[in-house]
Amino acid sequence: MDLLEKALRIAVLYHKGQKRKVDDLPYIIHPVMVALKLAKYGFDDVVIAAALVHDILEDTNFTKENLEKELGTKVLEIIEAISHDDNINDWVERKKKYIQKVRNASFEAKIVSLADKIHNLESLLIAYKQLGSSVWDKFNTTKDKKIWAENELLKMYQETLNHPLVIEYQNLVNKINQLI
């Protein structure tokens, strides 16, 4: 079995039954869309495999050891670099640490993180059209903090990445800022 099929099988199996908080769709749609976004730009199988399993350590009981065994050290390194530290209870502090962690990460980790954030905002904007301002109730924080985090992420990506996906994210953040 090749790397991408292994990654997809892991994602499908371990995200089974999970739903996206913003639109209640099957969760697997999200990692697949992140992977497709990166495939469109010609990224290699390691980056696309990492996109497929980018939330596996945060949101499932799949272990680091199994991830490395199944998909290799490079995929594990990417995922570890973009996983939130769930030991930090304060939402803003957790986001600050995440932004710093991604800032210091490899190009591959940054690009997977960026594609993840792009799809999250695309989903948020679609949900906002359907639900209006009640969409903000679906998050574990306030609307203002969520928007603050997106703007801080954008600054970090603009300072550390030179890729067309940064412009795509900037356009989405601008749309989110207009929802204030």
WOCORSUL-V990505 format. One line per field, one symbol per residue. phi: phi as a letter, one per 20 degrees, with the letter a starting at -180 (. if undefined). Layout:
BEGIN
phi->???
END
This chain:
BEGIN
phi->.egffgfffffffeegnfcffecmeggggffffffffffgenffffffffffdfdfffdbefegfffffecnfffggffffdefeffeffgffffgffffffgeefgfffffgffffffgfgfffffffedmffgffedebegffffgfffffggffffcccbgfffgfgfffgffffef
END
